[in-house]
Every structure is written in C-alpha cells, then in structure tokens.
C-alpha cells in the first residue's frame, strides 16, 4: 500500500496514517484503526475532518460490535468517542493565543450532530 511506503520515508505524514486506519477498519482491525487514526490526529491536530472521520468510523465500529455482542470492543469504542471532546480541548489549550486572532482560525468544535451523539452515549 502506498501509505506504508510513504511512512518508511517520512513517518510524520498524517494522510498516510489516516489511510492505514481506513484499511484497518475494512479488515475489522479495531486496534490498528484506532492507533493509526489517533496518530493522524496527533500529526495534524487542526484538521477537523480527521476528528470527524475518526468519530464516524469509531461510532460505526461500536454499533457493529454491539450488534455482534462484543461488549468489550463496543465499550472501548464508546470510551474513545467520549474522549474525543477532551482531545479537542487539549489541542485548543495548547494553541498559541495568537492563532485565535488570525482570520483563518483553527476549527476545533464538533458539529452539533456529533455533540448530540456524544450526549446520547454519555447517558447510556
């Protein structure tokens, strides 16, 4: 896969980690998917689409594992989803105040539909 070749040259390419995470999800490899998607978010912390993609994929996996009766993996997914707002807050806290004064401010707020899903998960 092209992403693996890229990472052998430069292990700091977020798109390559994200792509490996996508492939891992296709194979049903939850741990690799989580690791690679989280690494992509670490390397590109201001790229909101990585957070949204992560949310969507982890939520999908949580539903699959719940339907299959795998409570442990469903709980792991739920835990990671509920931790996403804290991850975003950590990035915000570590952002230089000057960044918030720029015209192109980092967008680090989950859309309302994602926040509603998190509220529903927190209630369960």
Secondary structure, DSSP 8 states (H G I E B T S, - for coil): -HHHHHHHH-TT-HHHHHHHHHHHHHHT-HHHHHHHHHHHHHHTTT-HHHHHHHHHHHHHHHHHHHHHT-HHHHHHHHHHHHHHHHHHHHHHHTS-GGGGGSSS-------HHHHHHHHHHHH-
